[in-house]
Amino acid sequence: MEGRSKLRYLNSLEIERDTVSDVSEKKKFFLTFPMPYMNGRLHLGHLFSVSKADFFSYYKEMEGYNVLFPFVFHCTGMPISASAKKLKEELSGGEVDLSVEKIIKDLGFEDARPFTDPIHWVRTFPDLCTNSLKRFHGNIDWRRSFITTEINKYYDSFVKWQFNRLNGLGYLSFGKRHSIFCPIDKQTCLDHDRRKGENVKPIAVVLCKLVFEAGVLLARIKEGCAPLKAVAGRQSDFVEFEYNGQNYFAEKDIFENMDAQVCGINRKRSVKGDFFIGKQFESFGNEVKCDIIERDLPCSIKGIQSKKDSELIEHVKKEIEFINKVENTEIRLAETKYLLKFYEPEEEVISRSGGKCIVALTDQWYIDYDNAEWKRRVKECIDGMVCTDDTRAILEEALEWIGKWGFSRSFGLGTRIPWDERYLIDSLSDSTIYMAMCTFKHFLYKDLEGKEEIFPSSKLSDDVWNYIFLNQSATGELRDFEEILSSCRESFNYFYPVDLRVSGKDLLKNHLIFFLFNHVALFEKKHWPRRIFTNGYLMLNSEKMSKSSGNFLTVDESLDKFGVSSTRMCLAVCGDTNEDANFVESNANAFTLKLYSYVKMIEELCAGKDFNPCILGLMRKYGEMGFADKFLLQTISMNVAHTIRAHEDMVYRDVVKYGFYEMIHAKEMYHILGGTNDEIVFLLYKSMTQLLYPIIPSLARHLIETYFHSSFSLPAPFLSDTSEVDAVSHLKNTLKRLVTQKRKRKCEAVEILVGVEYSKWKRRCMNIIDQIICECKILNINVSEEMKKSESHLSSKAINAIREVLKEFGVPEKKGILFSMDYLNHPENYSMKFNEYEVLKTYKRYIEDNTGLEVMVCVSPRADPGAPLFEFK
């Protein structure tokens, strides 16, 4: 109950606002997030990726940019139509593998019947998703939102322009191709149409012909196998069929794939594996023994190899090499006397309709992503973009393997191919440049689907888009609407290119590589994307999110449970790389309490007071300040620098670490050190609030307007001095070492021995290294690289001199060389910016309070500077 009351209090403080981004004199920043598919409510996984873009949008806003973050809803493709069709069958009493009615009711709808119409989905979920993201206080300009599909005449016309352009540039072709195919939908099944098997491709499989009295049994064979023994499952399903005048037997899966790849196959009957018991088989002129076993195994050649089989193995190898060079056609499969080739999915693929997919030879329109010159230009685009090494490597891998992409289909929602209206354009291909329309959509129509027209949809044509994107002149009737189109062109040229695209990593090998290909093909180089950031999948409480297991949260459920600010803080610390992230509900609850305490501390500090600390004013007093005040100012400046770097790199876990936790810890340490200057504490809270504004904007907005009376801008680092920060770090490390060593002893007191200077042999070695560093600077040589060279005169000179010193003082050579090399590589670790003795003596009470020991601090020649020794009493 206490937690809920604190959550209600935080919710009551948050200030929402509408975001509007228009052309201005300011620098622009345009960032986008892949439009989510509208077959349900947004869940926490969506929100995790959205949050990355949203955090960065607020950060760039604080940097002074005119930020545009639009949001679009994807409705094209097969899934919505397939679900509507399956629901209709289910409500009519048909059997289904997955109840769509239950899914609809789980989403909060009592009556599922309206969802038998695909258009009802399209007109339901975008509004729900909009409301969810408004509750999240996203920095989104909602005027620019729209839905895809042919319902939206503007988007439909835009996609037709895109494909007319690609066709005119010679990037499209038509032909037959082996493609993953859904027997239920009777069309190719692309990545986004799959429930299972994303990125799975067709692969060629070679079958061995085992001849027997009733025909030919087809068995899988791999290169290096001698066809002398085969195995098949007793209860496995086989099909007998006739092809090219010959009787064949093949496993059911093989038959279904072959039947979709070649004409002239006549199915006869089904048989079980036990049909082949006792049959005599022959292949490649040899008898083949076929074992029929109880296990349900695929019919295949077992890999028997011996020296006497080497000639047979070589014969099989050559035939496999030959057949792999011959391509199947719709008239005839590639084959030799004893081998035959067909295609199947490399792994199991299940469509969203529930169908087990096969490989079919289908008529297809293709985008030629295999075009060498096009690929070269995309590589140039990738080389010029900002992205992590991991993301860049995956994009380059995708660029290598991507070939012709079939983009036509016959079922679902979407835009018809303008010159061949038998086919629709697939959902991965019609969503590659949609963000260009976001820059000006609100000039053309007001609503999501284009019913509230500003520019008349009846005037849409390629000429409209050529005017906006290619700077062509308005002709004919378009001259009457040139003012509208001119605004569109101006807005496009102002906001483009995409400065940042945020996405889940799963889209790198399809949507995101297509995004780059199409931008390179259709736009000038100045309009190519500038940065891509990707993240991993989101787990919930360290387990995979799953509706069936109940480990699942929608956006609205999370906001109801934890509020906006706590949800956003928890998303920020989930993870920042392509590795899987983890949203932990206990962390979200904890953030409610932490944020409440943070707000209350600010309220108490500012109660009845009017602070207005000026950095310049504080800096003028800096030289006269005490240790604690300098420590806190240095910490604020240092954490500001770390947090801004984390924002820029999109490492939000570090944003919370340095912008929140480290600041709170510094304030606590400040009071331990005896600090009492409320003006500096006020500056700390103000800096925290500014740094956290991108993460918790609505709560930060309240604090900034109520207590800090400042503009929404980023603080800047203001100190380079870190002496007191280093001193406190040393104090804490000394305490940590002391606590560790105390565990092994029974004692009541400790004497801390502090070194003022290094032992004589160390000072001599350090002087030798200093001389070498000086000589290398004069010669403009990298000292570390020089010391690694065995033939280097300077390296030999230094090592010999150090060995003489070690010999003189009786120091083991390994110990002395290691010390000297560490000093060479990290000289900054051997100079103290503070008086170690004075710091430990002044704050010995801090050590006593945390150890329960009486502490004495004294100078001793036995200790090195920065490495005090302990004598327990």
N, C-alpha and C positions, 0 to 999 in steps of 0.2 A: 504493500500500500504506500510506503514511504517513497519507493522508487517511482510509482505511478504519479504521485503528487509532484515530485521533482520534474518528471517528464512533462506534466501539464504546465508547470511553471515555465520551463524552457520553451514549450510550444507557444505560450502566451506572449513571449518576448519577440519571437521571430517576425521580421518584416519582409513581406513578399513584394515583388515588383514585376512589372511587365517589361520584357526586353524588346526593344525596337532598334534595328540596325539599318541605317540608310547611308547613301553616298555622302561623304563629307570630305573636309580638307585633311582629316586625320589619317594616319597610317592605318591600313586595314589588316585584319587577320581573319581568314576564312577557314573554319575547321568543320569536319563532317564525320558522321557515324553511319555505317551501313544500315539502310532502312530495314527495320525488323519485319518479319513476315506476319501478316495479320490473320493468323488462325488461332489466336488465343490472347490472353492477357500477358503483359510483360512480367517476367520473373526476375529474380535476383541476379541470374547470370547475365541477362540483358543489361541490367542496371550497373553491374560491375564494369562492363565495357563503356557504357554511356558515361559513367562517372569520370573516367579518364579524360574524355573530351570535355566534359563539363568543368572539371577542376582547371584544366588548361585554359579554357575560355575565360574564366574569371581571372586567372593569373595574367593573361595577356591584356585583359581590360584594365587591370591595375597598373600595367606597364604603360598605359596610355593609348592602346590600340582601339580602333573601331572594330569590334569583334562581331562576326556573323557566324552563328551556330544554328543552322536550320534542322528540321526533322521531318522525314518523309516516311510513308507507310507502303510497304511492298505487298501487293495483292496478286501480281501476275503469277502464272505457273500452274502446276497441276495440283498441289496439295489441297487447296480450298475446294476445287471442283471435285476431287476424289473423295474428300470427306463428306461433302454434300451428297454425292451419289451414293456413298456407302450408308449414310444416315437414312436416305430414302429407302434403300433396300432393307435396312434394319427395321425401320418403322412399318414396313410392309410384311414383316415376318421372316425375312431372309436371314440366313446365318452369316455372321461376320466374325473375323478373328479378333477384332478389337472394337468394343462398343463405343461408337461416336456419341450416342445418346448419353451415356454415362459421362463422357468427357465434357459435353455441353452442360450437363447438370452440375458437374463438379466446378465448372466455371461460374456458377451462380444463376443459371437460367432455368426456370421451372419448365418452360415449354420449349422442346427442341425442334418442333415441327418447322418453324420459320427458317431454320438452318439447312433445310433441304434445298434451299435456293442459294447458290454461291454468292449472289449479290448481297444477301442479308449479312454474310460474314464481313464483306467489304464495307458495309455501312454501319457495322456494329463495333468492331474491335478498334479501329483508329480513334474513335471518340474516347473509348475506355483507356487506351494507351496515352492519349493526350492528357486526360485527367490525372493519370498516375504520375506522369513526368512533371505536370504542373505542381502536384503535391510535393514532388522531390525538389522543387524550386530550381529547376534546370534553367540555364541561361540561354533559352531558346526563343528565337523570333518565330512565333507561331503563324504569322501572316504568310510565311513562305511554305507552309506544309501542304502536301497534296497526296493523293493516292495514285497508284499506277493502275494499269489495265485499260482496256478500250472504253470503259465507262467515262474516263477522263479524256475528252476529245483532244485537249491540249497536249497531254502527255503522249497520247496515241500518235498524234501528228509529229511530235518531237522525235519519237522512236523511229517512225517511218523515214524522217529526214536523215537520221543517223545511219540507217541501213541503206538508204539510197546513196549516201555519200560513200560508205564502205564499198558498195557495189561499183560505184563509179570509179573508185580508186583501184579496183581490181583485186580486192581482198576477199571476195565471196565466190563460191563455186557450188555446183550441184553434181551429185553422183551417189553411187551406192557405197555403203560403208558398214563394216561390222560395228554394231553399237549395242550397249546394254539396253535391253528391251523388256517392258512389263507386259506379260500376256493378258493381264486384266484390263489395263488401260489401252492396250494395243498401240503403244507408241514408245519411242525411246525414253529411257528413264535417266535423267541427268542428276548430278549430285544433289541438288536441292529437292529433288523429287523422291529421295530415298530415305526410308526409315533406318536402313542399315546398309553399309557398304559405300560410304562416301569416298571418292577418289579411286574406287576400284575400276579397272579397265578390262577390256576384252584381251584374252591371250590365246595364241595359237597352241593347239594340243595335237600331238601326233599319236595316232592309233595304229596298233599292229593287227593285221588281218590273220586270224587263226582259222584256217580252212578245215571244214569237217563235212560230213555227209549231208547235213541239212542246210549248209550255206557257209557264212563267214561270221565268226564271233569277233567283235572289235574290242581290243584290250589296250589299255594305256601302256606306253613304253617310253623310257627315257634313254638318252644317248649313253652308251657304255654298258647297256644290258644285252645279254645274249638271249634271244627268244627261244628258250628251251623249257621254261616252266612258267605257268600262269596260275593265278588264284582268283576265285570269285566267291561271293557270299551265297549260301544256299537259299536264303529268303530275299535276296536282292531282286529288284524289279527290272526286267529286261523287256524290250520291244522287238518283235520280229517285223521287218519291213523289206520292201523291195526298192532297190535304187540302181539305175543304169543296167537293168537286166540281171542283177545279181541279188540273191537273198541274203540279208544281213540280220544279225542280232546285236543289240547294243543296250547298255544300261539306259533306263528311262531318261535320266538327265542328259546323257549324250544325245539320245534321239531327239529330245525336244529342242536342243540347240541346233542340231543338224537340220531338222525339219524347217527351221526358220531361216536357214542360210542357203538352201539350194532347192531348185524346182525338181519335180519328178520323183519325190519320195512317196511311196505308197505304204501306209501302215497296215499290218496284217493282224497281229494279235499281241497280247501280253503273255510273258512267261516268267517263271521264277528261276533262280540260279540252279536249282536242283535238276532242271531240264538238261543240263550239260553233263550230268554224272554219267560216267562210262563212255563218253564220246572220245573219239580219236582225232587229235588236231595236228595240223602241219603248217609250218611257216618257214620261209627262207630255205625250203628243201629239207627241213629237219622235223622230226616228231616233237610235238610240244605237249608236255604233261600238264593238265589243268586240274588243280586241287579245288574241290568245292568244300568250303568250310562253313562252320556255323555262324561265325561273325559276319556282320554286314559290312564287307569291305568292297571297295571298287575293284572291278575286273581289271587286272594289270599284270604285266610281265614282271616276274621277280628277278632281281639282279644277280644272276649266277655268272661268275667270271672265273676263268682259269686260263692257263697258257694255251691249252688246246682249243679254247673258244676265241682266241684273239682274231683269227681270220674272219669268223662270223661277226664278231663285234665291230670290226673295221668295215665290213660290208654294210651292216645296219647303220653305222655312223654316216657313211657316204650317202646312203639313201635318205636319212633324216636331213642332212645338209642340203640335198637336192630338193626335197619336198618343201623345205622352209623357204626356198627361193621362189617357189611357184605360188601365186596368189589364187585363192578360191574365187569363183564367180558364182552368179546366181544360177548358171546352167550346169556347172560341174565343180565338184570339190577337187582340190589338189590331191593326187594319189599316184602311187607306184603299184607294182604287182602285190607287194606285201604291206604297204603303208597307206594311210589316209589321214588328211588333216582337217580339223574343224576348229571353231572358236567357242570359248566359254568364258564367263567372268572369272577373274583370277581369285576372287573370294566370293562368298555368298552375298547377294544383293537382294534386299527386300524393299519394294516400293512402298510409298505411303498408302497405297491402296491395299497393301498386304500381299501383293503378288511376289512370288519368287522369280527373280528376273533371269533371263537367258540372254544369249547374244544372237541378234538377228541381222541379216544383211538387208539394210533398209535404204530407201531413197532419202537423201538428206541434203539440206543446204548447209554449207560449211563456211566458217571463217578461217582463213588460211593463216593461223598463228605460227605456222612453220616457215613463213616467208623470211628468208635470211636477212634481207635489208631491213625489214620491219623489226626483226629481233635485234639487229645491231643498234637501231635507234632506241629501242626499249632498254637495252643494256646501258646506253648513254644516259637515259633518264634515271635508271636505278643508281648509276655511279654518281649522279649529281644530287641525289636525295639524301636527307638526313634520316637514318634509322639505325637500330641496334645491329651489331654484328650478326646476331642470330637471325633477325628478320631479313637482313640483306642476303644472308646465305640461302635462306629458304626461297626468297624471290628469285635468286639467280638459278637455283636448282629447278624451280618451276619454269623459268625461261628456257632452260635446256630441254626439258622433256615435253613441253607443250607442243602439240602439232595441230592438225586440222580439228576444229571444234564444230560438231554438228549443232546448229542452233534452231532447227525447225522441229516442230511437233504438231500433233493434230488434236490434242485434248487439253483443256484447261482455259484459264483466263489470260488475256494478253493481246498484243498487237499482231495483226496479220502482216505477213511479208507483203510489201506493197505490190510487187510484180508477180506474186504467186500466192493468192489468197486461200489456197488449200491449206496452208500452213500458218502456225503461230510462231512467234519468236520466243525462244526459251527465256526463263526468268533470270538466268545468269548473264545473258547477253543483252537484255533490255534494261539493265541496271548499272551500266558501266560509266555513264556520263550524266546521270540524272541530276547530280549536284550542280551542273551548269544552270539548269532551270531554276534552282533554288535562289539564284542571284537576282531573279526578276519576276518570279511567278506572280507576286502580289500586284504587279502592274497589269496582268492579263485576266485574272479572275480572283474572287474573294474566298470561296469555300474550298473544301478538300477535293471535290470531283469536277469542278468547272461548270456548275449550274449557274452561279452568280457571275455572269460574264461582265468583263470590262472591255476587253478586245473581243469582237464577235467571233465565236468558234467557226462560223460559216466561212470566214476569210482565211482560215488556217491553210497553209501550204508550205512547201519547201522554201518558197520565197521569203516567208516570215523568218524562218530560222537562218537563212542565208544573210538576211539583213542584219540580224542580231549578232551572229557568230562570225560571219565572213566579211562584214562591212560592205555588203553589196547595196546598191541603191534601191529605194522603194519604187515600184512601178505600178501602173494601173490603179486599182481600188485601194491598194495599200497606202497610197499617198494621203488618203483621208485619215489614216490612223498613224501617221508617221511620228506624231508626238509621243504616243504610247510606246511604239517600237524603239524610238530614240532613247526613251528612259530605260527600256530593257537593255539596249546595247550599252548604254553608259554604266548601268549597274553591273553588267557582266564584266566589262573591261576594268571596272574599279575593283571588284571583289576577287576576280580570278587571278591567279590559279588557286587551287586548294593548297593552303599552307600546311594543313595537318589532317590526315585521315586516320582515325582511330578504329581499330577492329579487333575481333577475336582472331587468334592465330590460325584457326581452321579455314579462314577465307584466303590465306596467302596464296595457295596453289590453284585457286580458281578465280573467285571474284576480284581479288586485288591485282593479280597479274593481268586479268582482262581489263581492269580499270586503267592500268598503265598502257597496255596495247592501244586501247581506243583513244585515250588522250593523245598519245604520240601520233596516231593516224589522223585525227580529226582537228587538232588544234596546233597553233604555232608553239614553238619551243618555250616562249615566255609564259605560256599557259599550262605547262606540264606540272604535275604534282611535285611538291617540295619536300614533304615528310610523311612517312607512314610509321605509326606506332601500333604494335600488336601486344595482346596479353593472352595468358593461358585461360583454361576453363576455371570456373568457380566451383569449389566444393562448399558444402554447408556442414559445419561442425565436423570437419575432417573426413566426411564421407561424400560420395558422389550424390549430387542432387537428383532426386527421383520421385515422381508423383506416386508411383506404385508403392514405394517403401514409406511414403509419408515424409521423407526428408526433403522438403520443398517449401519455398517461400515465394509468393508473388511480390511485386513491388508494393502493392497496397498493404499486404499483410506485414511486410517489414516496417513500413511507415507507421502502421497502427501500433505495432509492438514497441518500436524503439524511437519513433519520431524521426524528423528529417535530419537534424544535426548529428545525432548518434549513429544513424544509419550511414551518413556520409563519412563520418570519422572512421567507422568500422570498415567501410569499403576502401578507404585510403590506406589502411594497414594490411589489407588482404594479401597483396602481392603485386609486383611491378614488372615481372618478366614474362616470357612465354611459358614458364613453368606454371603448373596449376596453383591457383590461389585458394584461400580458405577464409570464409566468412564464419566467425564463431559467435554465436548468439550471446554467450556470456560476456564477450568483449563489448558487444553493442550495449548490453545492459550496463556494463562498467563505465562506458563512455557517458551515459546519462548522468551518473553520479559525478564523474570527473568534470564534465561541462557545467553541471550545477554548482559545484564547488568553485570552479573558475569564475563563474558569473558572480557568485556571492562574494568572493574575495575582492573583485573589482568594485562591487557595490559598497562594501564596507570601507575600502580604501578611499573611495570618492565621496562618501557620505559627508555632506556639509563642507566640502573642500572644493577649491577651484584650481586644479593643477593645470599648468601650461608650460611644461619644461621645454626649453629650446636646446637643441643639440649644441649649437654654437656657444650658448651660455654655459652649459655644462662643461664643454671642452675648455673654456677659459678658466674654469675653476679646477680642471683636472689635475694640474701639478700640485695643488694644495690638498687634494683629497687623500683620505686614508686608504689602507689596504683593501678593506671590504668594498668601499665605493668603487675603487678602480676595478676590482674583480668583477663586480656586477656589470659595469659599463662594458668592459672587455668581453664578457660572456654574451651580452646582448648583441654587440656588434658581430662577434664571431658566429653566433647562431643565425643572425640575419643573413650573413653570407652563405652559410651552409644551406639554409632553407631555400634561398633564392636559387642556388645551384640545383637543389633537389627538384624544385618546381620546373626549372628549365629542362632537366633531364627526365622529367615525369616519373621520378622515384618518390611516390607519395608516402611510402612508409617513412622515408627520411624527412619529408616535410613535417609529419607529425612528431617524429623523434626530436628534431632540432627546433621546430617552431612551437612545440607544446611541452613535451616531457622535459627536455633539457632546460628550457626556460623556467619551468616550475621547480626543478631540482636546484637551479642556480639561485632562485629566490629563497629557497629553504636554506641553502648553504650561506647565503648572504646574511641571514639573521643569525645563523650559528657563529659566523665570523664577527658578529657584533654590529652589522650594518643597520642604520636607522633612517636613512634618507628616503622619505616617501616619494620624492620627485623621481628618483631613479627607479623605484619600484613601479611607479605610474608609467614611466617610459617603457619598462619591460612589458607590462600588460598591453600598452598601446601597440608596441611592436608585434607581440604575439597575435593580437586581434587582426592587425593588418596582414600578417603572414598567413593566418588561417582563414582569411576571407574567402579564398577560392574553395576551401573545403567546407566551411560552414557559413556561407554568405548571408543567409537571412538572420542568423544569430549575431554574426559580426556586424551586420548593418545596424542592428539595434545598439550594440555597444559603442560603435564608432559615433553614431549620431547622438547618443545619450551622454556619453562620458568623455569621449576623446575629441569631439568637435573638429575633426580633421577630414581632409579629402580622402577618397578611396584610392590611395596610391601606396606603392610598396615603400617600406623603409629602406634605407641604404646603409651599408657598413660604414662606420665612422671612425674606427680605431684600428691601427695595425699593431699596437702594443699588446702583448699577451703575457707579460711578466707575472702578473698576479694570477691569471688563469693557470699558468704553468706551475706556479707555487702551490695553488690549491690542489691541482692534479697530483703533484708530488706528495703533498700532505695526505691525500686519500690513499695513494699507492703505498706510502709508508705504513699507514694504519692497516691496510689489507695484508701486507707482508707480516706485520707484527702479530695480527690476529692468527694468521696461519701458523706461525712459529710457536705462539703461546699455547696452542692446542696440545703440543707435545710435552709441556712442562707444567709443574706445579710451582707457581711463583706469585709474589705479591707486588713486585716492582720491576721496572726495567730501566736500564740506562741506554739511551740512544746515542751512539757514537757517530759524530758527523765529521766528514773529511773536508778540509779546506783546500787542499791541493792533492794532485795525483802523486803516487810514489815516483821516486827519481827515475827508475828505468822506463816507466810509462811516459814521463815528461820528455825524456830523451827520444823515445820512439815517435812521439807526437811531433817533436821538432823536426825530425827527419822527414816525416810525411808532409808537414807544412812547407818545407823547402821544395819537395817534389811538386806539390800543388802549385807553388809560386812559379817554378820553372815551366810547368805545363801551360800556365796562363800566359806567360811571356811568349811561348812557342805556339800558342793557340791550339793546344793538344788536349783531347779529352783524357783526363788523368786516370779514370777508371779503366778505360779501354787500353791505355798505355801500360798500366800495371799488369794486365792480363797477358801481354805479349812476352813470350819467353826470350825472344831475341832483343828486347828493348834495352838500350843502354841505361835509361833512367830507372827502369824497373830493377835491373841488376844492381845498379848503384844503391837504390833504396834498400833492397833485401839484404845486401851484403852489410850495409851500415847497421841495420836493425839486428842482424845476427851477431855483430860485434858487441852491441849493447847487451843483448840477452846473455851472451857468453860471459861478459864482464860481471853481470849481476846474478849469474847462476839461475836464470829463468828458463824453464823448458821452452824449446824453440817453437813447438806447436802453439802453446799458450800465447807466446809473445807475438807470433805472426798473425794469429787470429785477432788479437787485440788491435794490432796496427792496421789490419785490413778493415776492421769494423770502423776504426777512427777515420780511415780514408774515405769510406763510403757514407758515413753518417757523422761528420764532424760536429753537426749541430747538437748531437746528443751529449757532447762532452763539454759544453759551455753552459753555465748556469746564469739565467737572466735575473735571478733573485738571490737573496741571502738565505741559504738553506738553513743555517743555524738559527737565524732570527725567526724564520717562519715556524720551525718546529718548536722553538722555545716559546714563542708568543701563543701558539695554539696547542700547547701540550695538554691543556684541559680538555680539548676536543678528543684527544687520543685517550686520555684517562677515562672520560665518560663512556667511550665505546669499547674499552678493554677491561675496565675494573682494576687497572694497575696504577700504582704510583709511578709517575714518569719523571726522569731526569734527562736533560739534554746537555751534552758536552762535546767539545771539539777533540778529535783524536786523529793522530797520524796513521792509525791502522785502517781507517775507512777512506774510500774514494769519494769525491764529490758526487752527489746524486745517488749514492748507494750506502746509506747509513747501516751500521751494524747494531745488533741488539745484545745486551748483556742482561740476562734475567736474574733477579735476586730472590 
